[in-house]
Amino acid sequence: MTDSASIVAALVRGGRFPHPAERIECIETHASWVILAGEHAYKIKKPLDLGFLDYSTPERRRAMCEEELRLNRRTAPEIYEAVVGVWDGDAPGIGPVEGAPEFAVRMRRFDQSGLFARLLAEGALTDAHMEAVALHVADFHAAADVARPGDGFGTAGAVIFPVQQNFDQMRGLVDAPELTARIDRLEAWSAGQSQALAATFDARLAAGFVRECHGDLHLANIVWLDGRARLFDGIEFNPQLRWNDVMADVAFLVMDCEARGRADLAHVFLNAWLEASGDYAGLPLLAYYVVYRAMVRAKVAAIRMRQGGGGGGGAGRGGGGAGPPPPAVTSSSCTSTTRWRASTPAGRRCGSRAARRARARARTAPSWCAAAAPCASARTSSASGWRA
């Protein structure tokens, strides 16, 4: 049996690297070790099986390293370089993949100051940044593989199940009457929308809008690199979390911006993505997916509070891929899902039928912050920029 922890420890103490590495550091997440060595980072998966994530055998870890490389090179080929072998014994170090006892994804290190979450915290994230990432996301979605009916992705049942499951899980985490009443209202609204949108979910699948997306699209997973916006750290370990309607990817970033008190940036991103993609037909789904993403974030915050880790914790990778939380999420700093809006390109009527229907649905959506804020109130940091 491979002793992954010992291999990592030996690598940090005195491993051989095929490049200069005067200082070696190790960042540990709940599912990975990331070795920082010179201009590169090596991400080694822990031998875990968490149900939604299975890295339990060397074969699985190699396969997931290869998936991570494949998926993330779609959006950040400058960062994701190769899968390499991690060798132990008398001369621990990085080497060939074949025959290695452990594996890693080799990445180019980048300046953490370019992370969109960091730029936002420092007041340096601009409309131009959001427009750039909108174009990047639209191009990425256009080129992504398309789900076929029968694959098990994107059907009404596949969309609705995790939404209802999330509410069921929330009920086991909160017992305050005020919170349960708010959850009741959100659940009732979501159930009504699930029924009303069921045919739309199936139609979107048939029309090719369910694709192999990023799955964890929030500000901490976007970096300004070499003068361009780049998505990184997409979900590799669970296909169900990335094979989604493209609007679900968009809703994640919209929610994250709104949760951080920057609905204006959410609007800039959404409008630019709509103009680039032309997917105005997806607008009726936006509020539904925003509420779902926000409720996953609230659930993970509640889990971490119960574990004694403080509120506001994000899911990181797992639990629906909620990602890092906004700093100091409170009821006063949150916005409602009713506040998003969408513009239309020149020559298209702003009062289009699809846009009017979407705005009507958004006006009826209860504020997700009413439920999320009491569960998520502590400040957190994602300074490392590296996660599971």
Stockholm file with secondary structure:
# STOCKHOLM 1.0

chainA/1-388         MTDSASIVAALVRGGRFPHPAERIECIETHASWVILAGEHAYKIKKPLDLGFLDYSTPERRRAMCEEELRLNRRTAPEIYEAVVGVWDGDAPGIGPVEGAPEFAVRMRRFDQSGLFARLLAEGALTDAHMEAVALHVADFHAAADVARPGDGFGTAGAVIFPVQQNFDQMRGLVDAPELTARIDRLEAWSAGQSQALAATFDARLAAGFVRECHGDLHLANIVWLDGRARLFDGIEFNPQLRWNDVMADVAFLVMDCEARGRADLAHVFLNAWLEASGDYAGLPLLAYYVVYRAMVRAKVAAIRMRQGGGGGGGAGRGGGGAGPPPPAVTSSSCTSTTRWRASTPAGRRCGSRAARRARARARTAPSWCAAAAPCASARTSSASGWRA
#=GR chainA/1-388 SS CCCHHHHHHHHHHHCBCSSCCSSEEEEECSSEEEEEETTEEEEEECSCBCSSCBCCSHHHHHHHHHHHHHHHTTTCTTTEEEEEEEECTTSCEEECSTTCSEEEEEEECCCGGGBHHHHHHTTCCCHHHHHHHHHHHHHHHHHSCBCCTTSSSSSHHHHHHHHHHHHHHHHTTCCCHHHHHHHHHHHHHHHHHHHHHHHHHHHHHHTTCEEECCSCCSGGGEEEETTEEEECCCCCSCGGGTEEEHHHHHHHHHHHHHHTTCHHHHHHHHHHHHHHHCCGGGGGGHHHHHHHHHHHHHHHHHHHHHTTSCTTCCCCSSTTTCCSCCTTCCTTTCCCGGGCCCCCCTTSCTTCHHHHHHHHHHHHSCCTHHHHGGGCCSCCCCTTCCCC
#=GC SS_cons         CCCHHHHHHHHHHHCBCSSCCSSEEEEECSSEEEEEETTEEEEEECSCBCSSCBCCSHHHHHHHHHHHHHHHTTTCTTTEEEEEEEECTTSCEEECSTTCSEEEEEEECCCGGGBHHHHHHTTCCCHHHHHHHHHHHHHHHHHSCBCCTTSSSSSHHHHHHHHHHHHHHHHTTCCCHHHHHHHHHHHHHHHHHHHHHHHHHHHHHHTTCEEECCSCCSGGGEEEETTEEEECCCCCSCGGGTEEEHHHHHHHHHHHHHHTTCHHHHHHHHHHHHHHHCCGGGGGGHHHHHHHHHHHHHHHHHHHHHTTSCTTCCCCSSTTTCCSCCTTCCTTTCCCGGGCCCCCCTTSCTTCHHHHHHHHHHHHSCCTHHHHGGGCCSCCCCTTCCCC
//
